[in-house]
């Protein structure tokens, strides 16, 4: 059964908190706040992507490797939920 976006949020937040190198605490950001505006760099977003792939046992396809996929906790959760749904259906 695919995971819900809500169930992914705690682990996504923890992963982003560890790897995004944000100058602010991830707990102070809403699920919809722009992580790049909060201080995440392009380099840090690659580290976040790799950590998310390991944490959730997914692989982001080339089509998802864009800024919008990683711009917020909500966008990340939705992307992972979509990948888990695709994986569950294949």
C-alpha positions in Angstrom: 0.0 0.0 0.0 1.4 3.4 -0.9 2.4 5.7 1.9 0.4 8.9 2.5 2.1 12.3 2.2 1.3 12.9 5.9 3.0 9.7 7.0 6.2 10.7 5.1 6.5 14.2 6.7 8.4 13.3 9.9 11.1 11.4 8.1 11.4 13.9 5.3 11.7 16.7 7.8 14.4 14.8 9.7 16.3 14.1 6.5 16.1 17.7 5.3 17.1 18.9 8.8 20.3 16.8 8.6 21.3 17.4 5.0 20.0 20.8 3.8 22.4 22.8 5.9 19.7 25.4 6.5 20.6 28.4 8.6 17.2 28.0 10.4 15.8 25.1 12.3 13.6 22.9 10.0 11.0 22.9 12.8 10.4 26.6 12.3 9.4 26.1 8.7 6.0 25.1 7.5 5.5 22.2 5.0 5.0 24.8 2.3 7.9 27.2 3.0 10.5 27.4 0.2 13.6 25.6 1.3 15.8 27.5 -1.1 14.5 30.8 0.2 15.2 29.5 3.7 18.9 29.0 2.7 19.3 25.6 1.1 21.8 25.7 -1.7 21.8 23.7 -5.0 24.7 21.6 -3.6 22.8 20.9 -0.4 19.7 19.9 -2.4 21.8 17.2 -4.1 22.8 15.9 -0.7 19.2 16.0 0.4 18.1 14.1 -2.7 20.7 11.3 -2.1 19.8 11.1 1.6 16.1 10.8 0.7 16.8 8.1 -1.9 18.6 6.1 0.8 16.0 6.8 3.5 13.0 5.9 1.4 14.5 3.3 -0.9 13.5 5.3 -4.0 15.3 6.7 -7.0 14.4 10.1 -8.4 14.1 9.8 -12.2 15.7 12.4 -14.3 12.4 14.0 -15.0 12.0 14.8 -11.3 15.5 16.3 -10.9 14.4 19.9 -10.8 14.2 22.6 -8.2 10.4 22.3 -7.8 10.7 18.7 -6.6 12.8 19.8 -3.6 11.5 23.3 -2.9 9.4 22.4 0.2 8.7 19.6 2.6 5.3 19.2 1.0 6.8 19.0 -2.5 9.3 16.4 -1.4 6.6 14.3 0.4 4.4 14.4 -2.6 7.3 13.4 -4.9 8.2 10.4 -2.7 4.5 9.4 -2.4 4.3 9.4 -6.2 7.5 7.3 -6.5 6.2 4.8 -3.9 2.9 4.6 -5.8 4.7 4.0 -9.1 6.9 1.4 -7.4 3.9 -0.4 -5.9 2.2 -0.5 -9.3 5.2 -2.0 -11.2 
